[in-house]
Amino acid sequence: MDAELAELLAGIGPRLRALRRDRGLTLESLAEDTGISVSTLSRLESGLRRPTLDLLIPLARAHRVALDQLVAAPATGDPRVHLKPRSRKPGSVLVPLTQYPGRVQVFKQVLAYREPRLVTHSGYEWLYVLAGELRLVLGEREVTLRPGEVAEFDTDEPHWFGPAGAEPVEILHLFGPHGDQAVVRAGPAADSAGCPPVV
């Protein structure tokens, strides 16, 4: 085995351990999810067991990551980040900027006009307007954000956001698991209508 391959394989165990801990999983719960024994998982993470595809594929599925994120293929020398935009409805685009499982996810979004429909789900969101105007509805409250303005809110509250008018709006969108909030250094304050903090 050449030195480069040995180094690649040696990095898989610590990466698996970090992923599991970041997601708050025990070896026992991961064993239940994957069908891989606790002892095998422990040996993989400590580097005492050589990783094989039949072990890595169920682990990638359990952690909801691409297989190459577990393996960390060597860099090609190209420093550019190759983002993969996803088209939503006509005129709307979502560009994932991070790929960290179980942590805050960051997206750049262009949102075209759509009818408001309140939703709820577990988590916490932080929105920053890059261009255009964003209409944010939180329960009975509503606020319009302009470029440079920020809002953050718990997604357990019924909410919806989209363009304030007919023109698309461009935003940075951070979404984190429940309790995982963006740290705002400036002191946010609610507006007179009791709307979410806007900095």
Summary of the structure (lengths in Angstrom):
residues: 199
radius of gyration: 20.9
end to end distance: 54.7
largest distance: 66.7
contacts: 529
relative contact order: 0.13
helix: 26%
strand: 26%
